[in-house]
Amino acid sequence: MFRPAVLLALLAALLCLPAPPAQAGSAQGSLSGAVVNRYGEPLRGATVRVEHLQEGFVVESIADGQGTYVINNLSPGDYKVEASIGSKKADLAVQKTKLGPGENKRLNLVINIVEGRTLDPNYRPLKPGLLGTP
């Protein structure tokens, strides 16, 4: 009579344990793409920062020599994606995207790099023919 009581208690304890997540890895997605300047040239070494807007976690990646990045194992939800190069805040590309369960999304980012040139506000391009050409 002692053994059935022990087996019953053990069975009750096992039923109270939380269930393991059902294939958590299959719901993970990824973001990948290229980071380029406004001329389409790849920006190697650019930092890509991905923030999950519901859960608040942040993941960062560095673009390789071709300007491409890959961020794996992202859970479904809304994301804010930022790409920057250097320390200037002006050199920043920001996009928002939604990632579904198991979705692998390609997202290219364009950074408008400030090149240090200043334009004269009074500059007006010359009309053709004003340079002495017939």
N, C-alpha and C positions, 0 to 999 in steps of 0.2 A: 504494500500500500504506500510505502515511502517513495518508491520509484515513480509511479504515475504522478504524484504530486510535484516531484522535482522536474519531471519532463513537462508538465503543464506550466510550471513557473518559468522554465526556460523558454518555452514557446511564447508565452505572454511577453517576456522580455524582448525576444526577437521581433515580435510584431510592433513593439513600441519604437524600434530604431527607425530613423529617417531613411527614406528610399534614396539611392544614389541618383544623380541627375541622369536623365535619359539621353544618351549620346550628345553630350554637351559640345563636343568637337565639331559635329556636323552643322551646327547652327552658326558657326563662326564664319566671318567674311573677311574681305581684304580690300584695301584701297591701294591703287598704284597709278603711276602716270609719269609725266615729265614736268620739270620746272624749267621754264625758258624765259628769256627777256622779250621785250616787245618786237624784236626782229626775228624771233624764233630760234635763237641760239641757245643751246643748253647751258644751264647754270650749275656747274659742278660745285659741290660743297654747300648748296642751299639747304637750310633746315626746314623740314616739313613737320608741322605740329598738328596733331589730330586730337580734338577734345570731344568726348561723348557728352552731349548736352544734358541727358537725363541722369546719368550716373556720375558725371564729373571727372572721370579719369582722363589722363592725358598721355599720349604716346608720341614720341618724336623719332624722326628718321633723317638721315643725311643723304642728299642726292649724290649719285655716283658720277663718274667721269662723263657719262652721256646725259647727265641731268635727270636720270630716272630714279624713282623711289618706290619702295614696296613696304606696306605695313600690313602684316597678317594678324590673325586671331582677334578680329574685332567683333564685338557682339552687335546684334541688330540695334538700330536706333538712329537718332539724329546726331550729326557731327558738324563741328566747325573745323574747317581745314585752313591752316595758315602756312604760307611759305615765305621765308625771309632769307636775305643774304646780307651778311655784315651786321652791324649794330644799329643801322638807321631804321627808324620806324617808318619812314617814307617808302622803304624798299620792302613792301609787304603785299602779298596777295591773299585775300580772304574769300572763302566760299563756304556755303552750307550745303550739306547733302544728306540724304537719307539712305541708310544701308539696311537691306532686308536680310532675313535669315539665310546664311550661306551665300550671299551675293558677293561677287568679286567685281568691284566697280573701278573703272579707269577714269581718273580725274586729272587733267592737265592744268597746270597753274602758270600764269604769266605774271612776272614781277616787272613793274615799270621802274627800272633803275634810274636814279637821279645821277646824271653824268657829270655834274659839277659845272655845266655851262650856264651862263646867265644870258638871257636874251634881252636885247634893247627893246623896251616897250614901244619905241618910236620907229622900229625897223619896218620897212615896207619893201617887199621884193620888187625888183625892176621889171618893167614890162618888156617882153621880147622886142628887139629892134632898137632899144635905147642905148646899146653899147657900141654903136657905130657900125653895125652890120647893115648892109643894103637891104 
